[in-house]
Every structure is written in C-alpha cells, then in structure tokens.
Amino acid sequence: MNIPMQLSRIFIREMTDMQIIELSEVGGTRAFPIVIGLPEAFAIERRLKGIEIPRPQTHDLLANTIEALGGELLRIEITNMNEGTFYARLIVSKSEHEIEIDSRPSDAIALGIAKGVPILVAEEVLDAACAQAAAGMNSVPEISADMEDEDDDQDDEDENL
C-alpha cells in the first residue's frame, strides 16, 4: 500500500554536498529525511517559491518534454530503499496508459513539486525509513537552531543582493 506524503522541510547548506529534504505523512505522524544534492535542493526550493529563471534547467526540460509528448505527470512513487538509498519512479499518463519512469526521489520531487503532484511512499519503505531515522542510522546531521538561524541570515543577505 502506498502512503501519501508531503514535502515538509528542506535544508540547504551551501557549504556541503549533503542537502536534506524531509517527507511527512499526510494526516499522520511519520516523517523521514532524504539526503539530496545541491542542484536538486535548489531546483526544489526554486519551484516551491515560484521563482522563474530565463532558461530551462534539467527538471524544466523533462517537464516540458513530458508535456510536449502529450503526457501528464500523475504522481511520484518512492518504491524501495536499499542500504539507505531511496528509489522512485515517475508515473506519467499518456493516451490512457500509465508509464513508469525510473527516477531518483530528489529529481522526481523537483519535477513534481510545482504542479502539486502527489508523493506516495510504499508502506514498507516508510516503515524502514522511519525506523532508520529513529535509530539515528540515516547519517543526516542534526540541524541545530544555530544552523537554521544561519539559513535565515543567509536569506536576509540574499534579499539584500
């Protein structure tokens, strides 16, 4: 069974390769982090904020390609977790058929977030990810209040540019 999830937080630390998104259960209490790359984190943040850029980036290219070929992104499914690595797929509708496209979760979320595409996580993946997070085995650094304040300071600096 697939569980509806939502993007609840994104942590961007420009000085490290390890960025973090957190998915939380819609109408529930379970949540877990996924480590992603900096380009994907920026793409997700840009889409969340509705920031337009002059030229399409990779996620925009894929969205435009799906649309130009007559498809529609229906949902994102996170289907597996193996040794801490998550696996996902894009579910695209084309001519009344569903097409499954292998994807990294970060790319799928970057692609789907602007259109409000549902994110579904397999129950066994959610259970394993939550257990791993609770055991502190996810190798995600603790985000302290100081780090969050630094993000706020950086945002203030960015707004002044």
Secondary structure, 3 states (H helix, E strand, C coil): CEEEEEEEEEECCCCCCCEEEEEEECCCCCEEEEEECHHHHHHHHHHHHCCCCCCCCHHHHHHHHHHHCCCEEEEEEEEEEECCEEEEEEEEEECCEEEEEEECHHHHHHHHHHHCCCEEEEHHHHHHHHHHHHCCCCCCCCCCHHHHHHHHHHHHHHHHC
